[in-house]
Every structure is written in C-alpha cells, then in structure tokens.
Amino acid sequence: MTKMPEYSLEKNLLKGGEFLIKDEEVRNVFIPEELNEEQQMIRQMVREFADGAKLDSPHMDKQVELLQRAGELGLLSSHIPEEFGGMPLDTNTNTVINEEMGYIPGGFTTTYAAHVGIGTLPILYFGDEAQRAKYLPGLATGELKASYCLTEPSSGSDALAAKTTAVLNEAGTHYILNGQKMWITNAGFADVFIVFAKIDGEKFTAFIVEKGMEGFTLGAEEKKLGIKGSSTRQVFFENVEVPTENLLGEIGKGHLIAFNILNVGRFKLGVLTMGGSKSALNTATQYAKERVQFKTPIASFGAIQYKLAEMAIRIFANESTCYRVSDLMQDMEHKLIKEGKSRKDALLESAEEYAIECAIIKVLGSEVADYCVDELVQVHGGYGFSEEYPAAMAYRDSRIGRIYEGTNEINRMLSVNMLLKRAMKGKLDITTPAWAVQKELASMPSFDSPTGAYAEEYKAVKNFKKMILMVAGAAAKMQMDGKINLKHEQEILMNVADMMITAYTAESVLLRVHKLQDSVNKKQAQEVYDAVLKTLMYDSNEKMEKFAKEALVSFAEGDLLKTMLMGVKRFVKYPPTNVKNNRRLIAKQLIDSDGWCF
C-alpha cells in the first residue's frame, strides 16, 4: 500500500476557485513527473490489466468478469478502509489508477467508474456503520456490483425534479418505492443500486435497493451509439418494499449525496478520458508511421504532424491540470484529517472544496478526448470509418463523455455559479481584485518588458485572470443594477466558464513546464516542453480574446463597451509564436517514441 504523504504546513494551499485571484507558486504545484517509484509500479500493474482487458472490454458478457478481475487486483477497493476489506490509497495514486483504466476501450471504463465511483462512494461517505459493514466488503472485491439511479425520463440535468416516490408503510418498517429511472449503467448485472426518490413526494432522499426485491424490474438493454460493452437499462419500481435501515444519509438530504458524489465523479471522468486520449494518440502515431502515401509515410506530412502535435498539447494540458487538482485534494484531505476530520469526511470535503476545479477537469478532459478521437479517425482516412479499425469504436465511445456526470453545458454554468456563490459567502474575495482591474483600466498601461523565467507566460496568465475579473465583474454589476438577469443569459456564463477553463489550464501547463526546467526526471529536452507551453499560450491568448469579446458585446454598450474592449486589447499581449515549428518539434518526439512520450 502506498504510504500517504503528509500535508506540508509550508505549502500555501489555495482554496477552491482561488486560482482566479491568487498566483500558485511553482514549488507548491504537483506534476506527474513527481510520482514516486511505488506509484509507477502501480501504474505498470494497472496498464498490464488494461492491456489484457482490451480484447474482452467491448463485449457486454465479459464486463462482470473484468470487474471481478479488477477486484482481485485491488482496483475496486482503493478508496475503501481496511476494516471493510479495502486497500485505501492516496488521491494521486488513485488518479494514476483511473488514468490507466482509461486506456480500456469498449465501455469498460464506464462500467468501472459507475461501480467504484457513484455506485460505491455514496455508501462509503454517507452510509452508517451497519450499511458500510454490509456492503463495502463485497463492493471492494467485486462480489457485489454497484449502480447509481438518479436520472429519470423527465429529470436529467434537473435532478431534483425526480418523480420517483417513497412512502413509509403503516408499520414504519419499509419505504414503498414507485417510479422509474433511465440510462442506468451496470443495471443489467448490479446487485446494489443507489436510488433517489422523494419521500411523500417532497423530501429528496437516497436509498440502497438490492436486486431481487419484489417489484424491482429492468428494461431491455439500450441500443447505444457507443460504450456498447457496458450495460445500460431502465429500472422500474412498483411498490418495492425497501427496509428503513436501507435509507442512506438523512431524509430530505439526498441532494447532498447526489451533488457531492458527482464532484468526485467529474474529476474521475476527466482523468479516465486522459487515458483514452493517450491511447488515441498512440494509435494515430503508429498508424501514421505505417501508412504510406506518395511513397512516404504520412507521418512525414506537415498536416499529419499538426494533428499529432495538437493532440499531445491538449493531452499535456489535461494531464497537468488533473494532477494539479489531484494533489490539491490530497493536501486538503490531510489538512482536514489533522484538524480532526475522519478520512471519509475529509475525502468528501476535499472534493467539495475543489468542485469548481472538478467541473473544469470534466469539461476539459471530455473535450480533449473528443478532439483526439476525431483526429484519430481523420489520420486513418477511409479506414477510420471502418469498424475493422480501432478508430471507429474510440470515436463512438468518447462522445458520451460530454453528456454524463452532468453535461458540459451544465458544468460550465456550475463552475461560474459556484465561484459567485463562494464570493457571496465570503469564502473568496473577488471584489478587491476586480476593483484593482478597474483602476488599472483607468490608468496608463505599463510598457515595461517582463523579466525572469517564462516572464511572458506569467504575464499572460495574470492578464487572463484580469480579463475574467473584468468580464465577470461587469456582468455582475449589470445584474445588480437590474439591467440583465444572468439566469437567463447562459451564453455569458458559458463565455466566462470558457475563460476560466482556458486560464486555469494555461497556468497549470506553465507551472509544470517551469518546474521541469530544473528537473532531471525528463524524457526529452526542455525545448520540447517549451514548445508545448508556448503553442498552448499562443492559442489560449486567442481564445481569451474571443470569449471576452463575445461576452462583453452581449450585455454592454456605449462607453462601457468601448472601455471594456480596450481592456481586452490591453490584456491580450502574448507575443507571436512560430507554432508551426513548435508542432513539428513535438511531432518528431511523438513519432520517434511511437506515441505519448511525456
């Protein structure tokens, strides 16, 4: 078992969302190159499991067997305490496990994630001791399989609109459940179902329902676009008698379970998609080296090299962000434990603290994966459209990532709403830095050239954050003045969210590359990392300008709009970069290494 690292009091641990108003120090950020030897051994073990699972994973009848094999290796128990048969590992090690599991095609990652995440964690975090003792040992080994029942035909993103009901019987011994759920992963073989229903039609509450309870039935397997190996069915409850001791958490507090578990699920999904993205890059690179056109491998063509390099840049960005947040949650967990919290409470609260970052990672990871599989198909040309090649299945499987665990649109709006709520509750002081930006706009711009390592990049990141504060602050003031209602201006929220994602990702890559500058644990020269960073920063600069302008012109006008657009012009000053040469350098490394090499 990996020894859990201690939280260092020397670290200046940023709070959730605080990245917008404070600069992270290089020494504080964790990068994947710092994973220890034992974590690398675990990575190798999981990779061997993933390689062995690839042939079976697209087949639904093999999913149970694969889960049991994963259980034998301890891959289902890495969050579960030892007293319940688990082998609890630290957050960074769990991130490694999830990344490697993401390499498995055909829907098994969905099966796995539904079991270890949203299926098991509600019992771990919210179950009483009797419930934990009854279910966790079987869930840890795979003897029991878990499922999570939240979505209904009329309630998807609006989960609290659920119509499934629970009524206490006259004897006070059982709740009678009636209703239906849909899109339920693992439903075809699960033994334990986390079910959300409204007691007396009002109090949103969670229950543990077991397969075989009378009145509990399943619909047919859904015919899905992708992840065909996973089981997805509707679940029906017709006067199902659930013992009162199977009520999970508190009556009327089911939303706390649903939303907090989704924070963890979103982070895990972003990490799982990273493994899938790397797999797509590897396959694309190897095919490009083998495929000959015009008497030369297509890997030698600039247009193909662009695709390979851009895939790598986006994966590198996702990886940098995932491990940064993983370590933040790990440090917060240890900080809370030192303050007297139990480990399960510390795990839950650390994910809640970084809910904004988890939403960012979910959006980022799923969209990077979609980009990578799309380019994988394109690199294969006509063969990419054939089911005889791996590109077609990867393309279909990836698409669900932008939908489940909350659609990317919902996660974008949540990230902004959560930031504003934290500010209103006094957890973040956004007002002071926002006013500082307004004062800067009213002053003469500085023409001093930045100095020091990666000075232009640090200046750009600071400017990105200033643009977010400028746009979000102006929109918030317009709302306070009654001129707009942001609830009805989702496009503005989406623009601000995209700015937050872009800025946080750029900063994560910058911190990683800067930290690597003095590191000896590198697989290639610093110039390749610099090429990744500078290309990403150049593109991020363009994106920030676009998102900011789109938001501003949608709610501001006259002198206010003119002033704000001048501010945008002031804050997008990253120097022109030869991205063609950068991408060629990155592509050469990928081609020489047969794929992902960072």
C-alpha positions, 0 to 999 in steps of 0.5 A: 500500500502506498504510504500517504504523504503528509500535508506540508504546513509550508505549502500555501494551499489555495482554496477552491476557485482561488486560482482566479485571484491568487498566483500558485507558486511553482514549488507548491504545484504537483506534476506527474513527473513527481510520482514516486517509484511505488506509484509507477509500479502501480501504474505498470500493474494497472496498464498490464490489466488494461492491456489484457482487458482490451480484447474482452472490454467491448463485449457486454458478457465479459464486463462482470468478469473484468470487474471481478478481475479488477477486484482481485487486483485491488482496483475496486477497493482503493478508496475503501478502509481496511476494516471493510476489506479495502486497500485505501490509497492516496488521491494521486495514486488513485488518479494514476489508477483511473488514468490507466483504466482509461486506456480500456476501450469498449465501455469498460471504463464506464462500467468501472467508474459507475461501480467504484465511483457513484455506485460505491462512494455514496455508501462509503461517505454517507452510509452508517456503520451497519450499511458500510459493514454490509456492503463495502466488503463485497463492493471492494472485491467485486462480489457485489456490483454497484449502480447509481439511479438518479436520472429519470425520463423527465429529470436529467440535468434537473435532478431534483425534479425526480418523480420517483416516490417513497412512502413509509408503510403503516408499520414504519418498517419499509419505504414503498418505492414507485417510479422509474429511472433511465440510462442506468449503467451496470443495471443489467448485472448490479446487485446494489443500486443507489436510488433517489426518490422523494419521500411523500413526494417532497423530501429528496432522499437516497436509498440502497435497493438490492436486486431481487426485491419484489417489484424491482424490474429492468428494461431491455438493454439500450441500443447505444451509439457507443460504450456498447460493452457496458450495460445500460437499462431502465429500472422500474419500481412498483411498490418495492418494499425497501427496509428503513435501515436501507435509507442512506444519509438523512431524509430530505438530504439526498441532494447532498449525496447526489451533488457531492458524489458527482464532484468526485465523479467529474474529476474521475471522468476527466482523468479516465478520458486522459487515458483514452486520449493517450491511447488515441494518440498512440494509435494515430502515431503508429498508424501514421508511421505505417501508412504510406502515401506518395511513397512516404509515410504520412507521418512525414506530412506537415498536416499529419504532424499538426494533428499529432502535435495538437493532440499531445498539447491538449493531452499535456494540458489535461494531464497537468491540470488533473494532477494539479487538482489531484494533489490539491485534494490530497493536501486538503484531505490531510489538512482536514484529517489533522484538524480532526476530520475522519478520512471519509469526511475529509475525502468528501470535503476535499472534493467539495472544496475543489468542485469548481476545479472538478467541473473544469477537469470534466469539461476539459478532459471530455473535450480533449478526448473528443478532439483526439478521437476525431483526429484519430479517425481523420489520420486513418482516412477511409479506414477510420470509418471502418469498424475493422479499425480501432478508430471507429469504436474510440470515436463512438465511445468518447462522445458520451463523455460530454453528456454524463456526470452532468453535461458540459453545458451544465458544468460550465454554468456550475463552475461560474455559479459556484465561484459567485456563490463562494464570493457571496459567502465570503469564502473568496474575495473577488471584489478587491481584485476586480476593483484593482482591474478597474483602476488599472483600466483607468490608468496608463498601461505599463510598457515595461518588458517582463523579466525572469523565467517564462516572464511572458507566460506569467504575464499572460496568465495574470492578464487572463485572470484580469480579463475574467475579473473584468468580464465577470465583474461587469456582468455582475454589476449589470445584474445588480443594477437590474439591467440583465438577469444572468439566469437567463443569459447562459451564453455569458456564463458559458463565455466566462466558464470558457475563460476560466477553463482556458486560464486555469489550464494555461497556468497549470501547463506553465507551472509544470513546464517551469518546474521541469526546467530544473528537473532531471526526471525528463524524457526529452529536452526542455525545448520540447516542453517549451514548445508545448507551453508556448503553442498552448499560450499562443492559442489560449491568448486567442481564445481569451480574446474571443470569449471576452469579446463575445461576452462583453458585446452581449450585455454592454454598450456605449462607453462601457463597451468601448472601455471594456474592449480596450481592456481586452486589447490591453490584456491580450499581449502574448507575443507571436509564436512560430507554432508551426515549428513548435508542432513539428518539434513535438511531432518528431518526439511523438513519432520517434517514441511511437506515441505519448512520450511525456 
